[in-house]
Amino acid sequence: MDLKEIQNLIKFVSNSGVAEVKLETGDVKITIRTTLEGNTPDITYVQSAPAAPVMTQVAAPAPVAAAPAPVAAAPAADDAKYITIKSPMIGTFYRKPAPDKPAFVEVGTSIGKGDVLCVVEAMKLFNEIESEVSGKIVKILVDDMSPVEFDQPLFLVDPS
C-alpha cells in the first residue's frame, strides 16, 4: 500500500463519519479512529518487517461551521483566476531549507516550473515541493512550521 492510497483512505474515513476503520493487507496494518466532534482522525500505521516503522499522526480537525454565502463568494471569485498549489502529503510545512536560510519563496516571487516552493517533512523525511506551473506567488496560505494535510492549499499562483 503506497502513501497516496493511505492518504485517500484517511480522507475517505474523515468525510464518512465512521468511528473506526481497521485494514490489514499483507504485512501492513492500518487503524484509523475518528472522533465525532469534527472528525479528527487518529491514525496508526504498522508494517510488519524487521525494524518496522510505526507512525501515529493526528490530523487537524476539519472546519465545522460554514461561512455565510455572501462573505465566502467574494474571496472565491477573486481567487478563481489563480492556480492553487496543494500539499501532496501529510506533514509539517517549512518555508525555508534550514532555520538560518532565507525562505524558498515570498509573496511576489516569480516562479518557474520545477522551482522548489517549500519543504514538507513526513516521518523525518524532508520532501521538496516543486511548482508544476510558472507564474507569480500571490498568497502563502500556510504558516511556517505548521502541520498540513493531504491536498491542503499551500500557495496561490498568478499564472499570467
BALOBA-1460 file (C-alpha; in Angstrom, 3 decimals):
// residues 160
<rec num="1" residu="m" x="0.000" y="0.000" z="0.000"/>
<rec num="2" residu="d" x="1.565" y="3.297" z="-1.043"/>
<rec num="3" residu="l" x="1.341" y="6.736" z="0.591"/>
<rec num="4" residu="k" x="-1.255" y="8.019" z="-1.903"/>
<rec num="5" residu="e" x="-3.630" y="5.131" z="-1.106"/>
<rec num="6" residu="i" x="-3.208" y="5.695" z="2.649"/>
<rec num="7" residu="q" x="-3.904" y="9.426" z="2.257"/>
<rec num="8" residu="n" x="-7.032" y="8.722" z="0.212"/>
<rec num="9" residu="l" x="-8.210" y="6.235" z="2.851"/>
<rec num="10" residu="i" x="-7.708" y="8.810" z="5.622"/>
<rec num="11" residu="k" x="-9.614" y="11.422" z="3.619"/>
<rec num="12" residu="f" x="-12.473" y="8.975" z="2.959"/>
<rec num="13" residu="v" x="-12.757" y="7.934" z="6.619"/>
<rec num="14" residu="s" x="-12.687" y="11.572" z="7.802"/>
<rec num="15" residu="n" x="-15.530" y="12.511" z="5.465"/>
<rec num="16" residu="s" x="-17.640" y="9.387" z="6.030"/>
<rec num="17" residu="g" x="-18.379" y="9.866" z="9.730"/>
<rec num="18" residu="v" x="-17.268" y="6.306" z="10.547"/>
<rec num="19" residu="a" x="-15.844" y="5.952" z="14.072"/>
<rec num="20" residu="e" x="-13.106" y="3.381" z="13.330"/>
<rec num="21" residu="v" x="-11.614" y="1.501" z="10.385"/>
<rec num="22" residu="k" x="-9.062" y="-1.322" z="10.573"/>
<rec num="23" residu="l" x="-7.306" y="-2.559" z="7.459"/>
<rec num="24" residu="e" x="-4.803" y="-5.407" z="7.085"/>
<rec num="25" residu="t" x="-3.181" y="-6.227" z="3.767"/>
<rec num="26" residu="g" x="-0.137" y="-8.465" z="3.707"/>
<rec num="27" residu="d" x="2.416" y="-7.037" z="6.110"/>
<rec num="28" residu="v" x="0.647" y="-3.655" z="6.555"/>
<rec num="29" residu="k" x="-1.857" y="-2.900" z="9.329"/>
<rec num="30" residu="i" x="-3.675" y="0.437" z="9.475"/>
<rec num="31" residu="t" x="-6.168" y="1.625" z="12.106"/>
<rec num="32" residu="i" x="-7.978" y="4.950" z="11.698"/>
<rec num="33" residu="r" x="-10.170" y="6.231" z="14.528"/>
<rec num="34" residu="t" x="-12.194" y="9.451" z="14.352"/>
<rec num="35" residu="t" x="-13.964" y="11.468" z="16.980"/>
<rec num="36" residu="l" x="-17.454" y="12.530" z="16.052"/>
<rec num="37" residu="e" x="-16.795" y="16.197" z="17.005"/>
<rec num="38" residu="g" x="-15.083" y="17.423" z="13.849"/>
<rec num="39" residu="n" x="-13.944" y="14.010" z="12.551"/>
<rec num="40" residu="t" x="-10.322" y="14.318" z="13.677"/>
<rec num="41" residu="p" x="-8.639" y="11.057" z="12.629"/>
<rec num="42" residu="d" x="-6.142" y="9.240" z="14.826"/>
<rec num="43" residu="i" x="-4.041" y="7.082" z="12.502"/>
<rec num="44" residu="t" x="-1.845" y="4.169" z="13.469"/>
<rec num="45" residu="y" x="0.283" y="2.602" z="10.740"/>
<rec num="46" residu="v" x="2.273" y="-0.566" z="11.361"/>
<rec num="47" residu="q" x="4.273" y="-2.518" z="8.811"/>
<rec num="48" residu="s" x="5.370" y="-5.981" z="9.920"/>
<rec num="49" residu="a" x="9.008" y="-6.269" z="8.907"/>
<rec num="50" residu="p" x="12.390" y="-6.123" z="10.641"/>
<rec num="51" residu="a" x="12.713" y="-2.670" z="12.235"/>
<rec num="52" residu="a" x="9.075" y="-1.943" z="11.423"/>
<rec num="53" residu="p" x="8.191" y="1.757" z="11.290"/>
<rec num="54" residu="v" x="5.283" y="2.873" z="13.447"/>
<rec num="55" residu="m" x="3.530" y="6.148" z="12.759"/>
<rec num="56" residu="t" x="0.900" y="7.866" z="14.826"/>
<rec num="57" residu="q" x="-0.465" y="11.026" z="13.254"/>
<rec num="58" residu="v" x="-3.279" y="13.256" z="14.414"/>
<rec num="59" residu="a" x="-4.565" y="15.439" z="11.613"/>
<rec num="60" residu="a" x="-6.040" y="18.877" z="12.157"/>
<rec num="61" residu="p" x="-9.824" y="18.970" z="12.591"/>
<rec num="62" residu="a" x="-11.933" y="19.887" z="9.609"/>
<rec num="63" residu="p" x="-13.855" y="23.162" z="9.876"/>
<rec num="64" residu="v" x="-17.382" y="22.511" z="11.106"/>
<rec num="65" residu="a" x="-19.176" y="25.855" z="10.728"/>
<rec num="66" residu="a" x="-19.803" y="27.202" z="7.236"/>
<rec num="67" residu="a" x="-19.299" y="30.903" z="6.490"/>
<rec num="68" residu="p" x="-22.260" y="32.961" z="5.257"/>
<rec num="69" residu="a" x="-22.634" y="32.681" z="1.475"/>
<rec num="70" residu="p" x="-22.062" y="36.387" z="0.542"/>
<rec num="71" residu="v" x="-18.803" y="36.566" z="2.531"/>
<rec num="72" residu="a" x="-17.473" y="33.289" z="1.091"/>
<rec num="73" residu="a" x="-18.441" y="34.170" z="-2.506"/>
<rec num="74" residu="a" x="-16.322" y="37.349" z="-2.719"/>
<rec num="75" residu="p" x="-12.901" y="35.774" z="-1.893"/>
<rec num="76" residu="a" x="-13.699" y="32.725" z="-4.033"/>
<rec num="77" residu="a" x="-14.373" y="34.965" z="-7.044"/>
<rec num="78" residu="d" x="-11.037" y="36.788" z="-6.522"/>
<rec num="79" residu="d" x="-9.094" y="33.540" z="-6.111"/>
<rec num="80" residu="a" x="-10.707" y="31.865" z="-9.142"/>
<rec num="81" residu="k" x="-8.137" y="33.343" z="-11.531"/>
<rec num="82" residu="y" x="-5.246" y="31.886" z="-9.501"/>
<rec num="83" residu="i" x="-3.794" y="28.384" z="-9.503"/>
<rec num="84" residu="t" x="-3.732" y="26.668" z="-6.117"/>
<rec num="85" residu="i" x="-0.689" y="24.585" z="-5.228"/>
<rec num="86" residu="k" x="-1.683" y="21.884" z="-2.742"/>
<rec num="87" residu="s" x="0.225" y="19.651" z="-0.356"/>
<rec num="88" residu="p" x="0.834" y="16.179" z="-1.817"/>
<rec num="89" residu="m" x="1.139" y="14.652" z="1.670"/>
<rec num="90" residu="i" x="0.505" y="14.979" z="5.390"/>
<rec num="91" residu="g" x="3.390" y="16.517" z="7.311"/>
<rec num="92" residu="t" x="4.944" y="19.713" z="8.625"/>
<rec num="93" residu="f" x="5.265" y="22.698" z="6.273"/>
<rec num="94" residu="y" x="8.569" y="24.590" z="6.168"/>
<rec num="95" residu="r" x="9.174" y="27.726" z="4.081"/>
<rec num="96" residu="k" x="12.970" y="27.529" z="4.496"/>
<rec num="97" residu="p" x="15.504" y="24.784" z="3.707"/>
<rec num="98" residu="a" x="17.101" y="25.382" z="7.147"/>
<rec num="99" residu="p" x="16.379" y="27.723" z="10.093"/>
<rec num="100" residu="d" x="19.298" y="30.019" z="9.175"/>
<rec num="101" residu="k" x="18.487" y="30.162" z="5.432"/>
<rec num="102" residu="p" x="16.075" y="32.503" z="3.588"/>
<rec num="103" residu="a" x="12.602" y="31.307" z="2.563"/>
<rec num="104" residu="f" x="12.278" y="29.492" z="-0.765"/>
<rec num="105" residu="v" x="9.638" y="31.985" z="-1.993"/>
<rec num="106" residu="e" x="7.891" y="35.137" z="-0.785"/>
<rec num="107" residu="v" x="4.717" y="36.861" z="-1.964"/>
<rec num="108" residu="g" x="5.566" y="38.472" z="-5.300"/>
<rec num="109" residu="t" x="8.296" y="35.961" z="-6.213"/>
<rec num="110" residu="s" x="8.257" y="34.849" z="-9.858"/>
<rec num="111" residu="i" x="8.494" y="31.068" z="-10.125"/>
<rec num="112" residu="g" x="9.075" y="28.617" z="-12.940"/>
<rec num="113" residu="k" x="8.033" y="25.031" z="-13.430"/>
<rec num="114" residu="g" x="10.231" y="22.813" z="-11.226"/>
<rec num="115" residu="d" x="11.212" y="25.562" z="-8.740"/>
<rec num="116" residu="v" x="11.213" y="24.438" z="-5.088"/>
<rec num="117" residu="l" x="8.485" y="26.276" z="-3.150"/>
<rec num="118" residu="c" x="8.722" y="24.691" z="0.293"/>
<rec num="119" residu="v" x="9.532" y="21.506" z="2.195"/>
<rec num="120" residu="v" x="7.042" y="19.129" z="3.823"/>
<rec num="121" residu="e" x="8.502" y="16.870" z="6.498"/>
<rec num="122" residu="a" x="6.851" y="13.477" z="6.844"/>
<rec num="123" residu="m" x="8.296" y="10.746" z="9.075"/>
<rec num="124" residu="k" x="11.675" y="12.546" z="9.352"/>
<rec num="125" residu="l" x="11.951" y="12.805" z="5.549"/>
<rec num="126" residu="f" x="12.106" y="16.310" z="4.075"/>
<rec num="127" residu="n" x="10.244" y="16.380" z="0.755"/>
<rec num="128" residu="e" x="10.829" y="19.344" z="-1.544"/>
<rec num="129" residu="i" x="7.582" y="20.572" z="-3.092"/>
<rec num="130" residu="e" x="8.197" y="21.811" z="-6.632"/>
<rec num="131" residu="s" x="5.988" y="24.076" z="-8.705"/>
<rec num="132" residu="e" x="4.136" y="22.478" z="-11.588"/>
<rec num="133" residu="v" x="3.316" y="25.906" z="-13.073"/>
<rec num="134" residu="s" x="5.064" y="29.162" z="-13.885"/>
<rec num="135" residu="g" x="3.816" y="32.445" z="-12.504"/>
<rec num="136" residu="k" x="3.976" y="34.750" z="-9.513"/>
<rec num="137" residu="i" x="3.262" y="33.867" z="-5.861"/>
<rec num="138" residu="v" x="0.169" y="35.848" z="-4.831"/>
<rec num="139" residu="k" x="-0.505" y="34.354" z="-1.403"/>
<rec num="140" residu="i" x="1.123" y="31.927" z="1.028"/>
<rec num="141" residu="l" x="-1.751" y="30.107" z="2.742"/>
<rec num="142" residu="v" x="0.145" y="28.218" z="5.478"/>
<rec num="143" residu="d" x="2.321" y="29.448" z="8.348"/>
<rec num="144" residu="d" x="5.893" y="28.216" z="8.599"/>
<rec num="145" residu="m" x="6.383" y="25.091" z="10.766"/>
<rec num="146" residu="s" x="2.672" y="24.263" z="10.871"/>
<rec num="147" residu="p" x="1.062" y="20.874" z="10.167"/>
<rec num="148" residu="v" x="-0.547" y="20.354" z="6.769"/>
<rec num="149" residu="e" x="-2.932" y="17.733" z="5.473"/>
<rec num="150" residu="f" x="-3.040" y="15.919" z="2.169"/>
<rec num="151" residu="d" x="-4.482" y="18.172" z="-0.569"/>
<rec num="152" residu="q" x="-4.405" y="21.285" z="1.675"/>
<rec num="153" residu="p" x="-3.845" y="24.513" z="-0.308"/>
<rec num="154" residu="l" x="-0.365" y="25.952" z="0.283"/>
<rec num="155" residu="f" x="0.110" y="28.732" z="-2.292"/>
<rec num="156" residu="l" x="-1.898" y="30.809" z="-4.757"/>
<rec num="157" residu="v" x="-0.079" y="31.488" z="-8.026"/>
<rec num="158" residu="d" x="-0.981" y="34.016" z="-10.719"/>
<rec num="159" residu="p" x="-0.129" y="32.221" z="-13.970"/>
<rec num="160" residu="s" x="-0.245" y="35.390" z="-16.117"/>
